[in-house]
């Protein structure tokens, strides 16, 4: 791993693989699954947390069951890409809850957003009222997802 002097061994990777899909698993069950006893498993888990590799635990929520089935990907080009402008844009993006992900891109545009709403009408309102009003937005292109073929949290190879 870059900037990480201590490499992960097979047990550490196994812990990460199990936690990525089952974050609430009891330590005793985690230990059984990776083939270690509880005490060394717990010590490894604490070390992974201390190193910032495991950054937290959260519930995976099904957005479709909450009425948020519409997903759009939005390419944005900014009119200003100096550091102060990027920081202002980044802060403004974080304040829009419908933006599920935002990635700065090296390529033909500056940012790629994943936007989740209830339907096309809701998306159009978010786009018109909030995303288009973000600082330094020069233009955008929207791509509507028809189906999520793979949609999962990061899980290292196990």
OpenMM code with the backbone's topology and positions (N, CA, C; nanometers):
from openmm import Vec3, app, unit

residues = "UNK UNK UNK UNK UNK UNK UNK UNK UNK UNK UNK UNK UNK UNK UNK UNK UNK UNK UNK UNK UNK UNK UNK UNK UNK UNK UNK UNK UNK UNK UNK UNK UNK UNK UNK UNK UNK UNK UNK UNK UNK UNK UNK UNK UNK UNK UNK UNK UNK UNK UNK UNK UNK UNK UNK UNK UNK UNK UNK UNK UNK UNK UNK UNK UNK UNK UNK UNK UNK UNK UNK UNK UNK UNK UNK UNK UNK UNK UNK UNK UNK UNK UNK UNK UNK UNK UNK UNK UNK UNK UNK UNK UNK UNK UNK UNK UNK UNK UNK UNK UNK UNK UNK UNK UNK UNK UNK UNK UNK UNK UNK UNK UNK UNK UNK UNK UNK UNK UNK UNK UNK UNK UNK UNK UNK UNK UNK UNK UNK UNK UNK UNK UNK UNK UNK UNK UNK UNK UNK UNK UNK UNK UNK UNK UNK UNK UNK UNK UNK UNK UNK UNK UNK UNK UNK UNK UNK UNK".split()
positions = [
    Vec3(0.0852, -0.1183, 0.0000),
    Vec3(0.0000, 0.0000, 0.0000),
    Vec3(0.0895, 0.1243, 0.0000),
    Vec3(0.0539, 0.2273, -0.0763),
    Vec3(0.1321, 0.3492, -0.0757),
    Vec3(0.1340, 0.4123, 0.0631),
    Vec3(0.2511, 0.4627, 0.1041),
    Vec3(0.2681, 0.5318, 0.2320),
    Vec3(0.2304, 0.4455, 0.3518),
    Vec3(0.2343, 0.3163, 0.3381),
    Vec3(0.1991, 0.2271, 0.4475),
    Vec3(0.3124, 0.1271, 0.4623),
    Vec3(0.4002, 0.1483, 0.5613),
    Vec3(0.5202, 0.0653, 0.5707),
    Vec3(0.4945, -0.0807, 0.6029),
    Vec3(0.3846, -0.1098, 0.6692),
    Vec3(0.3564, -0.2470, 0.7100),
    Vec3(0.2552, -0.3101, 0.6147),
    Vec3(0.2967, -0.4080, 0.5344),
    Vec3(0.2019, -0.4683, 0.4395),
    Vec3(0.0963, -0.5524, 0.5112),
    Vec3(-0.0139, -0.5721, 0.4436),
    Vec3(-0.1213, -0.6557, 0.4972),
    Vec3(-0.0928, -0.8009, 0.4628),
    Vec3(-0.1100, -0.8883, 0.5609),
    Vec3(-0.0930, -1.0308, 0.5330),
    Vec3(-0.2287, -1.0919, 0.4982),
    Vec3(-0.2291, -1.2232, 0.4780),
    Vec3(-0.3532, -1.2887, 0.4341),
    Vec3(-0.4636, -1.2800, 0.5390),
    Vec3(-0.4281, -1.2795, 0.6674),
    Vec3(-0.5311, -1.2683, 0.7717),
    Vec3(-0.5924, -1.1281, 0.7722),
    Vec3(-0.5076, -1.0254, 0.7579),
    Vec3(-0.5597, -0.8880, 0.7517),
    Vec3(-0.6542, -0.8724, 0.6330),
    Vec3(-0.6132, -0.9242, 0.5178),
    Vec3(-0.6976, -0.9144, 0.3985),
    Vec3(-0.8277, -0.9926, 0.4168),
    Vec3(-0.8208, -1.1062, 0.4838),
    Vec3(-0.9414, -1.1847, 0.5106),
    Vec3(-1.0365, -1.1068, 0.6017),
    Vec3(-0.9813, -1.0404, 0.7020),
    Vec3(-1.0637, -0.9573, 0.7919),
    Vec3(-1.1345, -0.8497, 0.7104),
    Vec3(-1.0611, -0.7807, 0.6254),
    Vec3(-1.1203, -0.6733, 0.5451),
    Vec3(-1.2280, -0.7264, 0.4512),
    Vec3(-1.2026, -0.8407, 0.3933),
    Vec3(-1.2996, -0.8990, 0.3005),
    Vec3(-1.4314, -0.9324, 0.3725),
    Vec3(-1.4215, -0.9927, 0.4897),
    Vec3(-1.5429, -1.0286, 0.5657),
    Vec3(-1.6142, -0.9023, 0.6135),
    Vec3(-1.5398, -0.8055, 0.6678),
    Vec3(-1.6022, -0.6832, 0.7199),
    Vec3(-1.6712, -0.6017, 0.6114),
    Vec3(-1.6176, -0.6056, 0.4904),
    Vec3(-1.6779, -0.5278, 0.3820),
    Vec3(-1.8202, -0.5733, 0.3522),
    Vec3(-1.8502, -0.6987, 0.3766),
    Vec3(-1.9857, -0.7472, 0.3505),
    Vec3(-2.0664, -0.7689, 0.4770),
    Vec3(-1.9990, -0.7840, 0.5902),
    Vec3(-2.0690, -0.8118, 0.7162),
    Vec3(-2.0045, -0.7340, 0.8303),
    Vec3(-2.0221, -0.6031, 0.8309),
    Vec3(-1.9577, -0.5167, 0.9291),
    Vec3(-1.9994, -0.5405, 1.0729),
    Vec3(-2.1143, -0.6016, 1.0952),
    Vec3(-2.1627, -0.6245, 1.2316),
    Vec3(-2.1291, -0.7632, 1.2842),
    Vec3(-2.0439, -0.8342, 1.2172),
    Vec3(-2.0106, -0.9703, 1.2574),
    Vec3(-1.9394, -0.9682, 1.3936),
    Vec3(-1.9770, -1.0557, 1.4863),
    Vec3(-1.9055, -1.0623, 1.6151),
    Vec3(-1.7604, -1.1056, 1.5934),
    Vec3(-1.6718, -1.0574, 1.6781),
    Vec3(-1.5292, -1.0880, 1.6645),
    Vec3(-1.5050, -1.2385, 1.6699),
    Vec3(-1.5781, -1.3093, 1.7544),
    Vec3(-1.5594, -1.4544, 1.7632),
    Vec3(-1.5907, -1.5219, 1.6295),
    Vec3(-1.6970, -1.4792, 1.5631),
    Vec3(-1.7322, -1.5363, 1.4323),
    Vec3(-1.6304, -1.4938, 1.3261),
    Vec3(-1.5854, -1.3690, 1.3318),
    Vec3(-1.4816, -1.3217, 1.2398),
    Vec3(-1.3561, -1.4066, 1.2559),
    Vec3(-1.3173, -1.4312, 1.3789),
    Vec3(-1.1992, -1.5139, 1.4071),
    Vec3(-1.2150, -1.6540, 1.3497),
    Vec3(-1.3315, -1.7141, 1.3691),
    Vec3(-1.3565, -1.8471, 1.3148),
    Vec3(-1.3432, -1.8473, 1.1634),
    Vec3(-1.3981, -1.7443, 1.0989),
    Vec3(-1.3965, -1.7391, 0.9521),
    Vec3(-1.2567, -1.7216, 0.8945),
    Vec3(-1.1707, -1.6500, 0.9657),
    Vec3(-1.0370, -1.6263, 0.9092),
    Vec3(-0.9336, -1.7259, 0.9610),
    Vec3(-0.9744, -1.8110, 1.0541),
    Vec3(-0.8854, -1.9169, 1.1017),
    Vec3(-0.7883, -1.8752, 1.2100),
    Vec3(-0.8252, -1.7766, 1.2912),
    Vec3(-0.7444, -1.7368, 1.4068),
    Vec3(-0.8324, -1.7406, 1.5311),
    Vec3(-0.7692, -1.7316, 1.6475),
    Vec3(-0.8486, -1.7223, 1.7698),
    Vec3(-0.8957, -1.5780, 1.7878),
    Vec3(-0.9844, -1.5598, 1.8856),
    Vec3(-1.0483, -1.4299, 1.9057),
    Vec3(-0.9488, -1.3195, 1.9411),
    Vec3(-0.8555, -1.3456, 2.0313),
    Vec3(-0.7645, -1.2402, 2.0785),
    Vec3(-0.6765, -1.1842, 1.9671),
    Vec3(-0.6077, -1.2672, 1.8873),
    Vec3(-0.5287, -1.2081, 1.7791),
    Vec3(-0.6144, -1.1418, 1.6709),
    Vec3(-0.7356, -1.1927, 1.6492),
    Vec3(-0.8253, -1.1299, 1.5512),
    Vec3(-0.8638, -0.9916, 1.5986),
    Vec3(-0.8980, -0.9812, 1.7271),
    Vec3(-0.9357, -0.8515, 1.7831),
    Vec3(-0.8178, -0.7538, 1.7777),
    Vec3(-0.6969, -0.8020, 1.8064),
    Vec3(-0.5782, -0.7169, 1.7998),
    Vec3(-0.5536, -0.6689, 1.6567),
    Vec3(-0.5699, -0.7578, 1.5604),
    Vec3(-0.5525, -0.7196, 1.4193),
    Vec3(-0.6562, -0.6163, 1.3777),
    Vec3(-0.7805, -0.6385, 1.4206),
    Vec3(-0.8867, -0.5446, 1.3871),
    Vec3(-0.8566, -0.4066, 1.4444),
    Vec3(-0.8145, -0.4003, 1.5689),
    Vec3(-0.7789, -0.2715, 1.6308),
    Vec3(-0.6628, -0.2053, 1.5568),
    Vec3(-0.5649, -0.2873, 1.5134),
    Vec3(-0.4510, -0.2329, 1.4385),
    Vec3(-0.4970, -0.1768, 1.3031),
    Vec3(-0.5869, -0.2471, 1.2347),
    Vec3(-0.6397, -0.1977, 1.1074),
    Vec3(-0.7164, -0.0665, 1.1264),
    Vec3(-0.7877, -0.0558, 1.2369),
    Vec3(-0.8578, 0.0696, 1.2680),
    Vec3(-0.7578, 0.1805, 1.2992),
    Vec3(-0.6566, 0.1510, 1.3808),
    Vec3(-0.5568, 0.2514, 1.4187),
    Vec3(-0.4785, 0.3023, 1.2974),
    Vec3(-0.4543, 0.2155, 1.2010),
    Vec3(-0.3815, 0.2531, 1.0806),
    Vec3(-0.4684, 0.3294, 0.9812),
    Vec3(-0.5980, 0.3399, 1.0098),
    Vec3(-0.6876, 0.4107, 0.9195),
    Vec3(-0.7296, 0.3283, 0.7999),
    Vec3(-0.7081, 0.1989, 0.8034),
    Vec3(-0.7518, 0.1114, 0.6939),
    Vec3(-0.9000, 0.0809, 0.7096),
    Vec3(-0.9423, 0.0479, 0.8307),
    Vec3(-1.0851, 0.0379, 0.8621),
    Vec3(-1.1224, 0.1722, 0.9228),
    Vec3(-1.2085, 0.2460, 0.8534),
    Vec3(-1.2399, 0.3825, 0.8968),
    Vec3(-1.3742, 0.3957, 0.9667),
    Vec3(-1.4515, 0.2876, 0.9713),
    Vec3(-1.5792, 0.2952, 1.0407),
    Vec3(-1.6692, 0.1807, 0.9996),
    Vec3(-1.7866, 0.1788, 1.0578),
    Vec3(-1.8864, 0.0755, 1.0324),
    Vec3(-2.0184, 0.1455, 1.0094),
    Vec3(-2.0945, 0.0981, 0.9101),
    Vec3(-2.2234, 0.1608, 0.8835),
    Vec3(-2.3200, 0.0602, 0.8248),
    Vec3(-2.4467, 0.0947, 0.8354),
    Vec3(-2.5507, 0.0104, 0.7772),
    Vec3(-2.5563, 0.0361, 0.6271),
    Vec3(-2.5779, -0.0692, 0.5516),
    Vec3(-2.6000, -0.0544, 0.4083),
    Vec3(-2.7504, -0.0423, 0.3885),
    Vec3(-2.7937, 0.0691, 0.3339),
    Vec3(-2.9348, 0.1001, 0.3182),
    Vec3(-2.9730, 0.0806, 0.1716),
    Vec3(-3.0856, 0.0171, 0.1476),
    Vec3(-3.1338, -0.0035, 0.0118),
    Vec3(-3.2106, 0.1214, -0.0317),
    Vec3(-3.1512, 0.2050, -0.1157),
    Vec3(-3.2177, 0.3302, -0.1540),
    Vec3(-3.3458, 0.3087, -0.2341),
    Vec3(-3.3553, 0.2000, -0.3063),
    Vec3(-3.4755, 0.1734, -0.3853),
    Vec3(-3.5953, 0.1524, -0.2937),
    Vec3(-3.5732, 0.0842, -0.1798),
    Vec3(-3.6813, 0.0618, -0.0825),
    Vec3(-3.7246, 0.1926, -0.0160),
    Vec3(-3.6395, 0.2952, -0.0272),
    Vec3(-3.6728, 0.4276, 0.0272),
    Vec3(-3.7304, 0.5197, -0.0799),
    Vec3(-3.7573, 0.4637, -0.1978),
    Vec3(-3.8144, 0.5438, -0.3053),
    Vec3(-3.7127, 0.6266, -0.3818),
    Vec3(-3.5867, 0.5874, -0.3782),
    Vec3(-3.4813, 0.6623, -0.4469),
    Vec3(-3.4166, 0.5755, -0.5544),
    Vec3(-3.4950, 0.5410, -0.6553),
    Vec3(-3.4495, 0.4466, -0.7570),
    Vec3(-3.3808, 0.5130, -0.8760),
    Vec3(-3.3918, 0.6435, -0.8907),
    Vec3(-3.3366, 0.7127, -1.0081),
    Vec3(-3.1904, 0.7510, -0.9829),
    Vec3(-3.1027, 0.7007, -1.0697),
    Vec3(-2.9602, 0.7317, -1.0585),
    Vec3(-2.9144, 0.7970, -1.1880),
    Vec3(-2.8464, 0.9088, -1.1733),
    Vec3(-2.7883, 0.9778, -1.2883),
    Vec3(-2.6414, 1.0062, -1.2590),
    Vec3(-2.5616, 0.9967, -1.3627),
    Vec3(-2.4212, 1.0345, -1.3534),
    Vec3(-2.4055, 1.1649, -1.4304),
    Vec3(-2.3386, 1.2606, -1.3701),
    Vec3(-2.3276, 1.3938, -1.4285),
    Vec3(-2.1806, 1.4308, -1.4437),
    Vec3(-2.1422, 1.4605, -1.5671),
    Vec3(-2.0092, 1.5145, -1.5932),
    Vec3(-2.0178, 1.6660, -1.5804),
    Vec3(-1.9262, 1.7244, -1.5068),
    Vec3(-1.9233, 1.8700, -1.4919),
    Vec3(-1.7893, 1.9249, -1.5373),
    Vec3(-1.7956, 2.0360, -1.6081),
    Vec3(-1.6756, 2.1121, -1.6405),
    Vec3(-1.6865, 2.2431, -1.5645),
    Vec3(-1.5769, 2.2840, -1.5040),
    Vec3(-1.5757, 2.4090, -1.4284),
    Vec3(-1.5124, 2.5201, -1.5105),
    Vec3(-1.5519, 2.6412, -1.4798),
    Vec3(-1.4946, 2.7575, -1.5478),
    Vec3(-1.3627, 2.8005, -1.4846),
    Vec3(-1.3355, 2.7525, -1.3653),
    Vec3(-1.2131, 2.7889, -1.2934),
    Vec3(-1.1663, 2.6654, -1.2172),
    Vec3(-1.0421, 2.6259, -1.2372),
    Vec3(-0.9911, 2.5081, -1.1675),
    Vec3(-0.8713, 2.5416, -1.0792),
    Vec3(-0.8608, 2.6678, -1.0406),
    Vec3(-0.7576, 2.7025, -0.9423),
    Vec3(-0.7979, 2.6444, -0.8070),
    Vec3(-0.7033, 2.6255, -0.7203),
    Vec3(-0.7271, 2.5561, -0.5936),
    Vec3(-0.8393, 2.6175, -0.5110),
    Vec3(-0.8460, 2.7481, -0.5020),
    Vec3(-0.9518, 2.8125, -0.4223),
    Vec3(-1.0899, 2.7814, -0.4813),
    Vec3(-1.1006, 2.7799, -0.6139),
    Vec3(-1.2276, 2.7490, -0.6787),
    Vec3(-1.2663, 2.6033, -0.6535),
    Vec3(-1.1692, 2.5135, -0.6634),
    Vec3(-1.1971, 2.3718, -0.6384),
    Vec3(-1.2441, 2.3507, -0.4952),
    Vec3(-1.1802, 2.4167, -0.4010),
    Vec3(-1.2207, 2.4024, -0.2605),
    Vec3(-1.3626, 2.4536, -0.2376),
    Vec3(-1.3958, 2.5650, -0.3006),
    Vec3(-1.5313, 2.6201, -0.2873),
    Vec3(-1.6339, 2.5253, -0.3501),
    Vec3(-1.6022, 2.4733, -0.4667),
    Vec3(-1.6906, 2.3774, -0.5337),
    Vec3(-1.7087, 2.2528, -0.4468),
    Vec3(-1.5986, 2.1963, -0.3968),
    Vec3(-1.6045, 2.0750, -0.3142),
    Vec3(-1.6931, 2.0951, -0.1922),
    Vec3(-1.6776, 2.2081, -0.1249),
    Vec3(-1.7586, 2.2353, -0.0059),
    Vec3(-1.9068, 2.2442, -0.0419),
    Vec3(-1.9373, 2.3075, -0.1544),
    Vec3(-2.0771, 2.3223, -0.1957),
    Vec3(-2.1386, 2.1869, -0.2325),
    Vec3(-2.0613, 2.0997, -0.2972),
    Vec3(-2.1103, 1.9663, -0.3347),
    Vec3(-2.1462, 1.8863, -0.2109),
    Vec3(-2.0640, 1.8951, -0.1081),
    Vec3(-2.0887, 1.8185, 0.0151),
    Vec3(-2.2212, 1.8558, 0.0817),
    Vec3(-2.2740, 1.9726, 0.0511),
    Vec3(-2.3990, 2.0196, 0.1130),
    Vec3(-2.5239, 1.9729, 0.0391),
    Vec3(-2.5084, 1.9006, -0.0718),
    Vec3(-2.6240, 1.8551, -0.1498),
    Vec3(-2.6431, 1.7059, -0.1250),
    Vec3(-2.7441, 1.6681, -0.0475),
    Vec3(-2.7596, 1.5277, -0.0094),
    Vec3(-2.7883, 1.4338, -0.1264),
    Vec3(-2.8468, 1.4833, -0.2336),
    Vec3(-2.8769, 1.3973, -0.3488),
    Vec3(-2.7512, 1.3545, -0.4242),
    Vec3(-2.6416, 1.4253, -0.4028),
    Vec3(-2.5148, 1.3850, -0.4646),
    Vec3(-2.4548, 1.2767, -0.3765),
    Vec3(-2.4632, 1.1541, -0.4251),
    Vec3(-2.4173, 1.0377, -0.3494),
    Vec3(-2.2660, 1.0230, -0.3560),
    Vec3(-2.2083, 1.0563, -0.4713),
    Vec3(-2.0633, 1.0497, -0.4892),
    Vec3(-2.0197, 1.1658, -0.5764),
    Vec3(-1.8975, 1.2114, -0.5528),
    Vec3(-1.8386, 1.3162, -0.6345),
    Vec3(-1.6905, 1.2843, -0.6488),
    Vec3(-1.6445, 1.2748, -0.7746),
    Vec3(-1.5053, 1.2401, -0.8016),
    Vec3(-1.4435, 1.3440, -0.8934),
    Vec3(-1.3252, 1.3955, -0.8552),
    Vec3(-1.2492, 1.4804, -0.9461),
    Vec3(-1.1855, 1.3875, -1.0490),
    Vec3(-1.1940, 1.4255, -1.1754),
    Vec3(-1.1531, 1.3389, -1.2856),
    Vec3(-1.0388, 1.4037, -1.3643),
    Vec3(-0.9427, 1.3236, -1.4047),
    Vec3(-0.8404, 1.3681, -1.4986),
    Vec3(-0.8869, 1.3237, -1.6363),
    Vec3(-0.9240, 1.4172, -1.7209),
    Vec3(-0.9752, 1.3803, -1.8530),
    Vec3(-1.0457, 1.4968, -1.9178),
    Vec3(-1.1483, 1.4661, -1.9940),
    Vec3(-1.2185, 1.5666, -2.0714),
    Vec3(-1.3179, 1.6510, -1.9928),
    Vec3(-1.3371, 1.6232, -1.8668),
    Vec3(-1.4226, 1.7035, -1.7796),
    Vec3(-1.3586, 1.7047, -1.6420),
    Vec3(-1.4149, 1.7802, -1.5490),
    Vec3(-1.3496, 1.8007, -1.4191),
    Vec3(-1.4026, 1.7117, -1.3066),
    Vec3(-1.5346, 1.6912, -1.3025),
    Vec3(-1.5950, 1.6136, -1.1943),
    Vec3(-1.6996, 1.5171, -1.2500),
    Vec3(-1.7136, 1.4035, -1.1826),
    Vec3(-1.8202, 1.3089, -1.2117),
    Vec3(-1.9026, 1.2931, -1.0843),
    Vec3(-2.0315, 1.3188, -1.0948),
    Vec3(-2.1227, 1.3077, -0.9809),
    Vec3(-2.2140, 1.1876, -1.0004),
    Vec3(-2.2463, 1.1210, -0.8916),
    Vec3(-2.3521, 1.0207, -0.8909),
    Vec3(-2.4657, 1.0831, -0.8106),
    Vec3(-2.5782, 1.1014, -0.8762),
    Vec3(-2.6912, 1.1712, -0.8155),
    Vec3(-2.8078, 1.0736, -0.8029),
    Vec3(-2.8656, 1.0647, -0.6839),
    Vec3(-2.9760, 0.9718, -0.6595),
    Vec3(-3.0987, 1.0510, -0.6164),
    Vec3(-3.2095, 1.0266, -0.6878),
    Vec3(-3.3367, 1.0920, -0.6576),
    Vec3(-3.4506, 0.9915, -0.6748),
    Vec3(-3.5714, 1.0371, -0.6502),
    Vec3(-3.6884, 0.9494, -0.6613),
    Vec3(-3.7229, 0.9189, -0.8065),
    Vec3(-3.7121, 1.0196, -0.8921),
    Vec3(-3.7561, 1.0034, -1.0305),
    Vec3(-3.6950, 1.1135, -1.1157),
    Vec3(-3.7275, 1.1148, -1.2438),
    Vec3(-3.6713, 1.2130, -1.3354),
    Vec3(-3.7112, 1.3551, -1.2983),
    Vec3(-3.8350, 1.3745, -1.2562),
    Vec3(-3.8795, 1.5089, -1.2172),
    Vec3(-3.7981, 1.5606, -1.0990),
    Vec3(-3.7734, 1.4750, -1.0026),
    Vec3(-3.6917, 1.5145, -0.8865),
    Vec3(-3.5491, 1.5452, -0.9301),
    Vec3(-3.4962, 1.4628, -1.0197),
    Vec3(-3.3606, 1.4870, -1.0694),
    Vec3(-3.3538, 1.6224, -1.1404),
    Vec3(-3.4514, 1.6498, -1.2256),
    Vec3(-3.4506, 1.7778, -1.2988),
    Vec3(-3.4511, 1.8947, -1.2023),
    Vec3(-3.5253, 1.8849, -1.0939),
    Vec3(-3.5296, 1.9931, -0.9950),
    Vec3(-3.3941, 2.0089, -0.9257),
    Vec3(-3.3332, 1.8972, -0.8872),
    Vec3(-3.2015, 1.9032, -0.8224),
    Vec3(-3.0983, 1.9612, -0.9192),
    Vec3(-3.1038, 1.9174, -1.0439),
    Vec3(-3.0099, 1.9662, -1.1440),
    Vec3(-3.0274, 2.1160, -1.1653),
    Vec3(-3.1514, 2.1595, -1.1837),
    Vec3(-3.1781, 2.3001, -1.2128),
    Vec3(-3.1502, 2.3914, -1.0941),
    Vec3(-3.1930, 2.3491, -0.9764),
    Vec3(-3.1858, 2.4371, -0.8601),
    Vec3(-3.0556, 2.4278, -0.7813),
    Vec3(-2.9913, 2.3124, -0.7834),
    Vec3(-2.8770, 2.2950, -0.6937),
    Vec3(-2.7473, 2.2694, -0.7683),
    Vec3(-2.7462, 2.1716, -0.8586),
    Vec3(-2.6202, 2.1358, -0.9251),
    Vec3(-2.5768, 2.2460, -1.0215),
    Vec3(-2.6683, 2.2972, -1.1018),
    Vec3(-2.6328, 2.4046, -1.1951),
    Vec3(-2.5908, 2.5316, -1.1227),
    Vec3(-2.6340, 2.5469, -0.9982),
    Vec3(-2.5995, 2.6649, -0.9195),
    Vec3(-2.4686, 2.6490, -0.8422),
    Vec3(-2.4059, 2.5314, -0.8516),
    Vec3(-2.2774, 2.5134, -0.7832),
    Vec3(-2.1757, 2.6137, -0.8374),
    Vec3(-2.0839, 2.6586, -0.7532),
    Vec3(-1.9862, 2.7571, -0.7998),
    Vec3(-1.8986, 2.7024, -0.9125),
    Vec3(-1.8793, 2.7865, -1.0140),
    Vec3(-1.7873, 2.7616, -1.1251),
    Vec3(-1.8336, 2.6549, -1.2240),
    Vec3(-1.9575, 2.6098, -1.2166),
    Vec3(-2.0049, 2.5120, -1.3143),
    Vec3(-2.0226, 2.5825, -1.4486),
    Vec3(-1.9501, 2.5338, -1.5489),
    Vec3(-1.9593, 2.5917, -1.6829),
    Vec3(-2.0581, 2.5135, -1.7688),
    Vec3(-2.0505, 2.3798, -1.7652),
    Vec3(-2.1468, 2.2982, -1.8381),
    Vec3(-2.1512, 2.1583, -1.7802),
    Vec3(-2.2553, 2.0852, -1.8213),
    Vec3(-2.2761, 1.9512, -1.7670),
    Vec3(-2.3317, 1.8594, -1.8734),
    Vec3(-2.3134, 1.7304, -1.8512),
    Vec3(-2.3759, 1.6258, -1.9325),
    Vec3(-2.4278, 1.5206, -1.8364),
    Vec3(-2.5518, 1.4774, -1.8592),
    Vec3(-2.6152, 1.3797, -1.7715),
    Vec3(-2.6325, 1.2467, -1.8433),
    Vec3(-2.6064, 1.1391, -1.7691),
    Vec3(-2.6270, 1.0032, -1.8172),
    Vec3(-2.7129, 0.9317, -1.7138),
    Vec3(-2.8287, 0.8833, -1.7543),
    Vec3(-2.9206, 0.8175, -1.6620),
    Vec3(-2.8927, 0.6674, -1.6617),
    Vec3(-2.8756, 0.6118, -1.5425),
    Vec3(-2.8519, 0.4682, -1.5283),
    Vec3(-2.9841, 0.3941, -1.5485),
    Vec3(-2.9794, 0.2920, -1.6326),
    Vec3(-3.0995, 0.2110, -1.6554),
    Vec3(-3.1059, 0.0931, -1.5593),
    Vec3(-2.9890, 0.0414, -1.5187),
    Vec3(-2.9835, -0.0742, -1.4295),
    Vec3(-2.8466, -0.0765, -1.3630),
    Vec3(-2.8425, -0.1094, -1.2360),
    Vec3(-2.7153, -0.1287, -1.1654),
    Vec3(-2.6761, -0.2749, -1.1807),
    Vec3(-2.5767, -0.3013, -1.2616),
    Vec3(-2.5314, -0.4378, -1.2842),
    Vec3(-2.4478, -0.4843, -1.1655),
    Vec3(-2.3655, -0.3945, -1.1116),
    Vec3(-2.2880, -0.4221, -0.9902),
    Vec3(-2.2837, -0.2933, -0.9107),
    Vec3(-2.3299, -0.2999, -0.7882),
    Vec3(-2.3353, -0.1825, -0.7019),
    Vec3(-2.3031, -0.2277, -0.5612),
    Vec3(-2.1767, -0.2178, -0.5240),
    Vec3(-2.1364, -0.2693, -0.3940),
    Vec3(-2.0281, -0.1812, -0.3326),
    Vec3(-2.0142, -0.1947, -0.2027),
    Vec3(-1.9067, -0.1260, -0.1323),
    Vec3(-1.7742, -0.1926, -0.1663),
    Vec3(-1.6664, -0.1210, -0.1459),
    Vec3(-1.5330, -0.1755, -0.1730),
    Vec3(-1.5078, -0.2970, -0.0845),
    Vec3(-1.4643, -0.4018, -0.1463),
    Vec3(-1.4243, -0.5222, -0.0730),
    Vec3(-1.2940, -0.5706, -0.1358),
    Vec3(-1.1858, -0.5714, -0.0588),
    Vec3(-1.0590, -0.6194, -0.1159),
    Vec3(-1.0693, -0.7664, -0.1540),
    Vec3(-0.9942, -0.8069, -0.2541),
    Vec3(-0.9973, -0.9497, -0.2908),
    Vec3(-0.9661, -1.0364, -0.1700),
    Vec3(-1.0409, -1.1423, -0.1524),
    Vec3(-1.0246, -1.2257, -0.0336),
    Vec3(-0.9579, -1.3555, -0.0573),
] * unit.nanometer
topology = app.Topology()
chain = topology.addChain("A")
for resn in residues:
    res = topology.addResidue(resn, chain)
    for name in ("N", "CA", "C"):
        topology.addAtom(name, app.Element.getBySymbol(name[0]), res)
